[in-house]
């Protein structure tokens, strides 16, 4: 059996000696390993990279998704469509470990793989697969698609991650001091731990939880009867699970259960911590909810030449390298869209997970004003959109394709497909403006603007998630004025769209074109302010201080 020393390849720093198992449904470690969908994965990937840099005693447990999330390609009309292509990874180490996890009262065979730290510079990551010849087709499909649309498959995925992850650690002879659930997907692990330790208090001593979803509907829940049928509660009956956690009703809410199983939990920004406490504090028996703001790994995301120019305060080199990064991005624009962009023109990028509340098309709400904006010859602009909708979210896919169709005639507007780590880095390095306009209080944190700021892009954003902890309007960013809370969603959309266009037309464009020295100061101030406060080394250290070392 492999030793812990062989798994890590390094001796953990004494400061971080407490052993932590970090369970997450997705990890964005490298472009080559396509086992993530969006922000949750980007966050987990940066966490593991910083844990490696700090030599923390932390390992990750996730799933080896055969088809990943999906490949975002174009159909014959150049509109997006999802494709599912099998992935193979020669750099993962087959652990030679196959074990069974009970799913639907039947044994499902699970194989463990290891991403060793020296491959991509991350803490060790174990990945679980059910795509084995020992399993029937249904069981094999459990680890096929991240966030499978079938309810029973998603439940089975949660069982393999939670119960399977805890079983693997026992097989390896690793007994973590702390099990960290990154979102509620792995909550089933607690029923395995309860069977092991025979005490809720003993489980609570070992478990912490990070919640990422600031709205009730986004927190996963399933019927108790179905979960019992699926073996989600491990050896417990339905009534025993309800009694253990003092939960009632017909549906089992993953987040509520995770808050009851944990000794401490956190939201992922100061605003989100407040929202989470308001959402969940009426439930009995939940743990304390603090906040640890998300962050991103600078060593992974930075452009070294741009970083050197910043460090030397060399304005000429900063401007020159930024234009080079824009040209690199524009090659992809030309390749995908047949449009030639100009590195001397202000370039606005909207790119992130593609969901309705993020309002990708808000800049278009007043179509006439939008056309005047993109056809302004005195202050020209270029706009790029990118992002992956959930493959079953037809509304978001329709919106994505609506934007493609709407901007087809516009030579200075483009929509890119294939939004993964590689394209995300190109966009952040090539953007002058990083646009973020979600509905208020719907973005738990958001992290894309952090890495954009590290690479010379100026955030234009509503003050949600991490932004109020960073933004100084007109100094390191531009803040869109939110509409009053008492307005309807439609009224808020209209008002915030107007406020966004006002900021762009009256502040962003004049500063970029008519006061370039001021623009440069904003770029440099943003890069200075984003690190270390929003660099994941701070975050990984804070988890040990606030959550693990208790």
C-alpha positions as CSV (number, residue, x, y, z in Angstrom):
1,X,0.0,0.0,0.0
2,X,1.2,3.5,-0.9
3,X,2.5,5.5,2.1
4,X,1.5,9.0,3.1
5,X,5.0,10.2,2.3
6,X,4.7,8.8,-1.3
7,X,1.3,10.4,-1.7
8,X,2.5,13.9,-0.7
9,X,6.1,13.8,-1.9
10,X,6.9,16.5,0.7
11,X,7.0,17.0,4.4
12,X,4.1,19.2,5.6
13,X,5.0,22.4,7.3
14,X,4.5,22.2,11.1
15,X,2.3,25.2,10.9
16,X,-0.1,23.1,8.8
17,X,0.4,19.7,10.3
18,X,-3.3,19.0,11.0
19,X,-4.4,16.4,8.4
20,X,-7.3,17.6,6.2
21,X,-9.3,15.8,3.6
22,X,-11.0,18.3,1.2
23,X,-14.0,16.8,-0.7
24,X,-15.3,18.6,-3.7
25,X,-17.4,17.5,-6.7
26,X,-15.1,19.5,-9.1
27,X,-11.5,20.7,-9.2
28,X,-10.0,23.0,-11.9
29,X,-6.4,22.1,-11.6
30,X,-5.2,22.4,-15.1
31,X,-6.6,22.7,-18.6
32,X,-5.6,19.1,-19.3
33,X,-7.8,17.7,-16.5
34,X,-11.4,18.5,-17.5
35,X,-13.3,17.6,-14.3
36,X,-14.8,21.0,-13.5
37,X,-17.7,23.2,-14.6
38,X,-17.1,26.7,-13.2
39,X,-16.4,28.8,-10.1
40,X,-16.6,26.0,-7.5
41,X,-13.9,24.1,-9.4
42,X,-11.8,27.1,-10.0
43,X,-11.9,27.8,-6.3
44,X,-11.0,24.2,-5.4
45,X,-8.2,24.2,-7.9
46,X,-6.6,27.3,-6.5
47,X,-7.0,26.0,-3.0
48,X,-5.1,22.8,-3.8
49,X,-2.4,24.8,-5.6
50,X,-1.8,27.1,-2.6
51,X,-2.0,24.2,-0.2
52,X,0.9,22.7,-2.2
53,X,2.9,26.0,-2.2
54,X,2.4,26.3,1.6
55,X,3.2,22.6,2.1
56,X,-0.1,22.0,3.9
57,X,-1.1,18.6,5.2
58,X,-4.2,18.6,3.0
59,X,-5.4,16.2,0.3
60,X,-8.3,16.4,-2.1
61,X,-10.9,13.9,-3.0
62,X,-13.0,14.3,-6.1
63,X,-14.5,12.4,-9.0
64,X,-12.9,11.3,-12.3
65,X,-15.5,12.4,-14.8
66,X,-15.2,10.3,-18.0
67,X,-16.9,13.0,-20.1
68,X,-16.0,16.0,-17.9
69,X,-18.7,18.6,-17.8
70,X,-19.1,18.8,-21.5
71,X,-17.3,20.1,-24.6
72,X,-18.8,23.4,-25.8
73,X,-18.7,23.3,-29.6
74,X,-20.7,24.9,-32.4
75,X,-23.3,23.4,-34.7
76,X,-23.6,24.1,-38.5
77,X,-25.1,27.5,-37.8
78,X,-22.2,28.5,-35.5
79,X,-24.5,28.3,-32.4
80,X,-23.3,26.4,-29.3
81,X,-24.1,22.9,-28.6
82,X,-22.8,20.5,-25.9
83,X,-20.9,17.4,-26.9
84,X,-19.7,14.6,-24.6
85,X,-16.3,13.2,-25.5
86,X,-14.5,10.5,-23.4
87,X,-11.4,11.8,-21.8
88,X,-8.2,9.9,-21.0
89,X,-5.4,10.9,-18.6
90,X,-2.0,9.1,-18.8
91,X,-0.7,11.3,-16.0
92,X,-3.0,9.9,-13.3
93,X,-1.6,7.1,-11.2
94,X,-3.8,4.0,-10.9
95,X,-3.7,3.2,-7.2
96,X,-4.5,-0.4,-7.8
97,X,-7.4,0.0,-5.3
98,X,-10.9,-1.1,-6.2
99,X,-13.5,-1.2,-3.4
100,X,-17.3,-1.2,-3.3
101,X,-19.7,1.4,-2.1
102,X,-23.4,0.6,-1.5
103,X,-25.7,2.4,-3.9
104,X,-29.3,1.3,-4.1
105,X,-28.5,-1.6,-1.7
106,X,-26.1,-3.0,-4.2
107,X,-22.3,-2.9,-4.3
108,X,-20.8,-0.4,-6.9
109,X,-17.2,-0.9,-7.7
110,X,-15.0,2.2,-7.3
111,X,-11.4,2.6,-8.6
112,X,-9.1,5.2,-7.1
113,X,-6.6,7.3,-9.1
114,X,-4.1,9.8,-7.8
115,X,-3.0,13.1,-9.2
116,X,0.5,13.4,-7.6
117,X,1.6,16.9,-6.4
118,X,4.5,17.3,-8.8
119,X,2.3,16.9,-12.0
120,X,0.7,20.3,-11.9
121,X,1.9,21.7,-8.6
122,X,-1.1,20.9,-6.4
123,X,-1.8,19.1,-3.1
124,X,-2.4,15.4,-3.8
125,X,-5.8,14.7,-5.3
126,X,-7.6,11.3,-5.3
127,X,-10.2,10.8,-8.0
128,X,-12.9,8.1,-8.0
129,X,-14.3,6.3,-11.0
130,X,-17.1,3.8,-11.4
131,X,-16.5,3.3,-15.1
132,X,-15.3,-0.2,-14.5
133,X,-16.0,-3.6,-16.3
134,X,-17.1,-5.0,-12.9
135,X,-20.1,-2.6,-12.9
136,X,-23.3,-2.7,-15.0
137,X,-24.0,0.2,-17.4
138,X,-26.0,2.1,-14.9
139,X,-23.3,1.9,-12.2
140,X,-20.6,2.8,-14.7
141,X,-22.5,5.9,-15.7
142,X,-22.3,7.3,-12.1
143,X,-18.9,8.9,-12.9
144,X,-19.6,9.8,-16.5
145,X,-20.9,13.4,-16.4
146,X,-20.4,16.1,-13.8
147,X,-23.9,17.2,-12.5
148,X,-25.8,14.6,-14.5
149,X,-29.4,15.7,-15.2
150,X,-30.8,12.4,-13.9
151,X,-31.8,12.8,-10.2
152,X,-30.9,9.3,-9.1
153,X,-27.5,9.5,-10.9
154,X,-26.7,12.8,-9.1
155,X,-27.6,11.2,-5.8
156,X,-25.3,8.2,-6.6
157,X,-22.5,10.6,-7.5
158,X,-22.9,12.3,-4.1
159,X,-22.8,8.8,-2.4
160,X,-19.6,7.8,-4.2
161,X,-17.9,11.1,-3.4
162,X,-18.9,11.3,0.3
163,X,-19.1,7.7,1.5
164,X,-16.6,6.4,-1.2
165,X,-14.2,9.2,-0.3
166,X,-14.3,8.3,3.4
167,X,-13.9,4.6,2.6
168,X,-10.8,5.2,0.5
169,X,-9.1,7.1,3.3
170,X,-9.8,4.2,5.6
171,X,-8.4,1.7,3.1
172,X,-5.2,3.9,2.8
173,X,-4.9,4.0,6.6
174,X,-5.3,7.8,6.6
175,X,-7.4,9.2,9.4
176,X,-7.9,13.0,8.8
177,X,-8.2,15.3,11.7
178,X,-10.7,17.3,9.5
179,X,-13.0,16.4,6.7
180,X,-13.8,19.6,4.7
181,X,-17.0,19.5,2.6
182,X,-16.6,22.0,-0.2
183,X,-20.3,22.5,-0.8
184,X,-22.9,20.0,0.3
185,X,-22.4,17.3,-2.4
186,X,-20.3,15.1,-0.1
187,X,-22.7,15.3,2.9
188,X,-23.3,11.5,2.8
189,X,-19.8,11.0,4.2
190,X,-21.2,12.0,7.6
191,X,-23.5,8.9,7.7
192,X,-20.4,6.8,7.1
193,X,-18.6,8.6,9.9
194,X,-21.6,8.2,12.2
195,X,-21.5,4.4,11.6
196,X,-17.8,4.5,12.4
197,X,-17.8,6.6,15.5
198,X,-21.4,5.9,16.8
199,X,-21.8,9.5,17.9
200,X,-22.9,12.8,16.3
201,X,-20.6,14.7,18.6
202,X,-17.6,12.6,17.4
203,X,-18.6,13.4,13.7
204,X,-18.9,17.1,14.5
205,X,-15.4,17.1,16.0
206,X,-14.0,16.2,12.6
207,X,-16.2,18.0,10.0
208,X,-16.3,21.5,8.5
209,X,-18.4,22.9,5.7
210,X,-18.2,25.6,3.0
211,X,-21.5,26.8,1.6
212,X,-21.4,28.6,-1.8
213,X,-25.1,29.1,-2.7
214,X,-26.8,32.2,-1.5
215,X,-30.4,31.3,-2.5
216,X,-32.7,28.6,-1.1
217,X,-33.6,27.1,-4.5
218,X,-29.9,26.4,-5.4
219,X,-29.3,24.2,-2.3
220,X,-29.8,20.6,-3.3
221,X,-32.6,18.6,-1.7
222,X,-34.2,15.2,-2.4
223,X,-37.0,13.1,-0.9
224,X,-36.1,11.0,2.1
225,X,-37.7,7.9,0.6
226,X,-35.6,8.1,-2.6
227,X,-32.4,8.8,-0.6
228,X,-33.1,5.8,1.7
229,X,-33.7,3.6,-1.4
230,X,-30.4,4.8,-2.8
231,X,-28.4,4.0,0.4
232,X,-27.6,7.6,0.9
233,X,-27.9,7.3,4.7
234,X,-25.5,4.3,4.7
235,X,-26.8,1.9,7.4
236,X,-29.5,4.2,8.8
237,X,-33.2,4.0,8.2
238,X,-35.2,7.1,7.1
239,X,-36.6,7.8,10.6
240,X,-33.2,7.3,12.1
241,X,-31.6,9.9,9.8
242,X,-34.4,12.4,10.6
243,X,-34.0,11.8,14.4
244,X,-30.2,12.0,14.3
245,X,-30.3,15.5,12.8
246,X,-33.7,16.7,14.2
247,X,-34.9,17.2,10.6
248,X,-38.5,16.7,9.4
249,X,-40.5,17.1,6.3
250,X,-40.4,15.2,3.0
251,X,-37.1,16.5,1.6
252,X,-33.6,16.2,2.9
253,X,-31.7,19.4,2.3
254,X,-27.9,18.9,1.8
255,X,-27.0,22.3,3.2
256,X,-29.1,22.0,6.3
257,X,-27.7,18.6,7.0
258,X,-24.1,19.7,6.4
259,X,-24.6,22.6,8.9
260,X,-25.9,20.2,11.5
261,X,-23.1,17.7,11.0
262,X,-20.3,20.3,11.1
263,X,-18.5,22.0,14.0
264,X,-18.1,25.1,11.9
265,X,-19.1,26.4,8.5
266,X,-18.2,29.4,6.3
267,X,-19.7,31.5,3.6
268,X,-17.3,32.6,0.8
269,X,-17.4,36.4,1.2
270,X,-18.3,38.8,4.0
271,X,-21.7,39.6,2.3
272,X,-22.3,35.9,1.7
273,X,-21.6,35.1,5.3
274,X,-24.3,37.5,6.4
275,X,-26.7,36.1,3.8
276,X,-26.0,32.5,4.9
277,X,-26.6,33.3,8.5
278,X,-29.9,35.0,7.6
279,X,-30.9,32.0,5.5
280,X,-30.1,29.2,7.9
281,X,-30.1,30.5,11.5
282,X,-33.7,29.7,12.0
283,X,-32.9,26.0,11.8
284,X,-32.1,24.3,15.1
285,X,-28.8,22.6,15.8
286,X,-26.8,24.3,13.0
287,X,-23.2,25.2,13.6
288,X,-21.6,28.7,13.6
289,X,-21.3,30.2,10.1
290,X,-18.3,32.5,9.6
291,X,-16.9,33.9,6.4
292,X,-13.6,33.2,4.4
293,X,-13.5,35.1,1.2
294,X,-12.6,33.1,-1.9
295,X,-9.4,33.8,-3.7
296,X,-7.3,32.6,-6.7
297,X,-3.7,31.3,-7.1
298,X,-1.6,34.1,-8.5
299,X,1.3,31.8,-9.6
300,X,-1.1,29.9,-11.8
301,X,-2.9,32.9,-13.3
302,X,-0.3,35.6,-13.6
303,X,1.5,36.6,-16.8
304,X,5.2,36.8,-15.7
305,X,6.2,39.5,-18.1
306,X,3.3,41.7,-17.0
307,X,4.1,40.9,-13.4
308,X,7.8,42.0,-14.0
309,X,6.6,45.2,-15.6
310,X,4.4,46.0,-12.6
311,X,7.1,45.1,-10.1
312,X,9.5,47.5,-11.9
313,X,6.8,50.2,-12.2
314,X,7.7,50.4,-15.9
315,X,4.7,52.1,-17.5
316,X,5.9,51.6,-21.0
317,X,6.4,47.8,-20.4
318,X,3.0,47.5,-18.7
319,X,1.3,49.0,-21.8
320,X,3.4,47.1,-24.2
321,X,2.8,43.7,-22.5
322,X,-0.9,44.4,-22.2
323,X,-1.2,44.9,-25.9
324,X,0.7,41.7,-26.6
325,X,-1.7,39.8,-24.3
326,X,-4.6,41.3,-26.2
327,X,-3.2,40.2,-29.5
328,X,-2.9,36.7,-28.2
329,X,-6.6,36.7,-27.3
330,X,-7.6,38.3,-30.6
331,X,-6.0,35.4,-32.5
332,X,-8.7,33.1,-30.8
333,X,-11.4,35.7,-31.7
334,X,-10.3,35.6,-35.3
335,X,-10.0,31.8,-35.4
336,X,-13.5,31.2,-33.9
337,X,-15.4,34.2,-35.2
338,X,-13.6,35.5,-38.3
339,X,-13.4,39.0,-36.7
340,X,-10.2,41.0,-36.4
341,X,-9.9,43.0,-33.2
342,X,-7.5,45.9,-32.6
343,X,-5.2,46.0,-29.5
344,X,-5.5,49.8,-29.4
345,X,-9.3,49.6,-28.8
346,X,-10.8,49.2,-25.3
347,X,-11.8,45.6,-24.9
348,X,-14.7,44.6,-22.6
349,X,-15.0,41.0,-21.6
350,X,-18.0,39.2,-19.9
351,X,-16.9,35.7,-19.2
352,X,-17.9,33.2,-16.4
353,X,-20.3,30.3,-15.8
354,X,-23.4,31.2,-17.9
355,X,-26.4,31.4,-15.7
356,X,-29.5,33.7,-16.0
357,X,-28.9,35.7,-12.8
358,X,-25.5,36.7,-14.1
359,X,-27.2,38.7,-16.9
360,X,-24.7,38.3,-19.7
361,X,-26.9,40.4,-22.0
362,X,-27.5,43.3,-19.7
363,X,-25.4,45.7,-21.8
364,X,-27.9,45.0,-24.6
365,X,-31.1,45.7,-22.6
366,X,-31.5,49.1,-24.4
367,X,-30.7,47.9,-27.9
368,X,-30.5,51.3,-29.5
369,X,-28.2,52.6,-26.8
370,X,-26.1,49.4,-27.2
371,X,-25.8,50.0,-30.9
372,X,-24.7,53.6,-30.4
373,X,-22.2,52.4,-27.8
374,X,-20.5,49.8,-30.1
375,X,-20.6,52.1,-33.1
376,X,-19.0,55.1,-31.3
377,X,-16.0,56.1,-33.4
378,X,-14.6,58.7,-31.0
379,X,-14.4,56.1,-28.2
380,X,-14.5,52.7,-29.9
381,X,-15.0,49.5,-28.0
382,X,-14.8,45.7,-28.6
383,X,-16.8,43.3,-26.6
384,X,-16.3,39.5,-26.0
385,X,-18.6,37.1,-24.3
386,X,-17.8,33.6,-23.1
387,X,-19.1,31.0,-20.7
388,X,-20.6,27.6,-20.3
389,X,-24.3,27.2,-19.6
390,X,-25.4,24.0,-17.8
391,X,-26.1,21.6,-20.7
392,X,-29.6,21.0,-19.6
393,X,-30.4,24.7,-19.0
394,X,-32.2,25.5,-22.3
395,X,-33.0,29.0,-21.2
396,X,-29.3,29.8,-20.7
397,X,-28.3,28.1,-23.9
398,X,-30.9,30.1,-25.8
399,X,-29.6,33.3,-24.2
400,X,-26.0,32.3,-25.3
401,X,-27.2,31.7,-28.8
402,X,-29.3,34.9,-28.8
403,X,-26.2,36.9,-28.1
404,X,-24.4,35.1,-31.0
405,X,-27.2,35.9,-33.4
406,X,-27.6,39.5,-32.2
407,X,-24.0,40.5,-32.6
408,X,-23.3,38.6,-35.9
409,X,-23.3,41.8,-38.0
410,X,-21.0,43.7,-35.5
411,X,-17.3,43.3,-36.4
412,X,-16.3,44.5,-32.9
413,X,-18.4,42.0,-30.9
414,X,-17.7,38.3,-30.5
415,X,-18.9,35.2,-28.6
416,X,-16.3,32.5,-27.8
417,X,-17.0,28.9,-27.0
418,X,-14.9,26.5,-25.0
419,X,-14.8,28.4,-21.7
420,X,-12.3,26.4,-19.6
421,X,-9.1,27.3,-17.8
422,X,-7.1,28.0,-20.9
423,X,-9.6,30.3,-22.5
424,X,-10.4,31.9,-19.2
425,X,-6.7,32.9,-18.8
426,X,-6.5,34.3,-22.3
427,X,-9.6,36.4,-21.7
428,X,-8.4,37.8,-18.3
429,X,-5.0,38.7,-19.8
430,X,-6.5,40.2,-22.9
431,X,-9.3,42.2,-21.3
432,X,-9.1,45.9,-20.5
433,X,-12.5,45.8,-18.7
434,X,-13.8,42.8,-16.8
435,X,-17.6,43.1,-16.6
436,X,-19.5,41.6,-13.7
437,X,-23.2,42.4,-13.4
438,X,-25.1,39.7,-11.5
439,X,-28.4,40.3,-9.7
440,X,-27.5,41.6,-6.2
441,X,-27.0,39.1,-3.4
442,X,-27.0,36.2,-5.9
443,X,-23.2,35.9,-6.3
444,X,-21.8,34.3,-3.2
445,X,-18.3,35.4,-4.1
446,X,-17.2,35.3,-7.7
447,X,-13.4,35.1,-8.3
448,X,-12.9,35.8,-12.0
449,X,-12.4,39.5,-11.4
450,X,-9.6,38.7,-9.0
451,X,-7.4,37.1,-11.7
452,X,-8.4,39.7,-14.2
453,X,-7.1,42.4,-11.9
454,X,-3.8,40.5,-11.5
455,X,-3.4,40.8,-15.3
456,X,-4.2,44.4,-15.9
457,X,-8.0,44.3,-16.4
458,X,-10.1,46.8,-14.6
459,X,-13.2,45.5,-12.9
460,X,-16.6,47.1,-13.7
461,X,-18.9,45.5,-11.3
462,X,-22.0,45.6,-9.1
463,X,-21.0,45.6,-5.4
464,X,-21.8,41.9,-4.7
465,X,-19.8,38.9,-3.5
466,X,-16.1,39.7,-3.0
467,X,-16.3,43.1,-4.7
468,X,-17.2,45.4,-1.7
469,X,-14.1,44.0,0.1
470,X,-11.9,45.2,-2.8
471,X,-13.5,47.9,-4.9
472,X,-12.6,51.6,-4.5
473,X,-14.7,53.3,-7.2
474,X,-12.5,55.3,-9.6
475,X,-9.3,54.2,-7.9
476,X,-8.9,50.4,-8.6
477,X,-12.3,49.7,-10.3
478,X,-15.6,51.1,-11.3
479,X,-18.7,50.2,-9.3
480,X,-22.1,50.0,-10.9
481,X,-24.8,51.6,-8.7
482,X,-27.3,48.9,-7.6
483,X,-31.0,49.6,-7.8
484,X,-33.0,49.9,-4.6
485,X,-33.9,46.6,-3.0
486,X,-37.7,47.3,-3.0
487,X,-38.0,47.4,-6.8
488,X,-39.2,44.4,-8.8
489,X,-36.7,42.3,-10.7
490,X,-37.7,43.9,-14.0
491,X,-37.3,47.4,-12.6
492,X,-33.9,46.5,-11.1
493,X,-32.8,45.1,-14.5
494,X,-33.7,48.3,-16.3
495,X,-32.2,50.7,-13.7
496,X,-29.0,48.7,-13.3
497,X,-28.6,48.4,-17.1
498,X,-28.9,52.2,-17.3
499,X,-26.3,52.6,-14.5
500,X,-23.9,50.2,-16.2
501,X,-24.1,52.1,-19.5
502,X,-23.6,55.4,-17.7
503,X,-20.5,54.1,-16.0
504,X,-19.1,52.8,-19.3
505,X,-20.0,55.9,-21.4
506,X,-19.2,58.6,-18.9
507,X,-16.4,57.2,-16.8
508,X,-14.7,54.1,-18.3
509,X,-14.3,55.2,-22.0
510,X,-13.3,58.8,-21.3
511,X,-10.7,57.6,-18.7
512,X,-9.2,55.0,-21.1
513,X,-9.0,57.3,-24.1
514,X,-8.7,60.9,-22.7
515,X,-6.7,60.3,-19.5
516,X,-4.5,57.3,-20.1
517,X,-2.2,58.1,-17.2
518,X,-5.3,57.8,-14.8
519,X,-6.2,54.5,-16.5
520,X,-2.7,53.2,-15.9
521,X,-2.9,54.2,-12.2
522,X,-6.2,52.3,-11.8
523,X,-4.6,49.2,-13.5
524,X,-1.6,49.3,-11.1
525,X,-3.7,50.1,-8.0
526,X,-6.0,47.1,-8.8
527,X,-3.1,44.7,-9.2
528,X,-1.6,46.0,-6.0
529,X,-4.8,45.7,-4.0
530,X,-5.8,42.2,-5.2
531,X,-2.7,40.5,-3.7
532,X,-2.4,39.3,-1.1
533,X,-6.0,39.9,0.1
534,X,-7.5,37.9,-2.8
535,X,-4.6,35.5,-3.4
536,X,-5.4,31.9,-2.4
537,X,-2.3,31.6,-0.2
538,X,-4.1,33.9,2.2
539,X,-7.3,31.8,1.9
540,X,-5.6,28.5,2.4
541,X,-3.9,29.8,5.5
542,X,-7.1,31.3,6.8
543,X,-8.9,27.9,6.5
544,X,-6.3,26.5,8.9
545,X,-6.6,29.4,11.3
546,X,-10.4,29.7,11.3
547,X,-11.7,26.2,10.5
548,X,-9.1,23.4,10.9
549,X,-7.0,24.4,14.0
550,X,-9.8,24.4,16.5
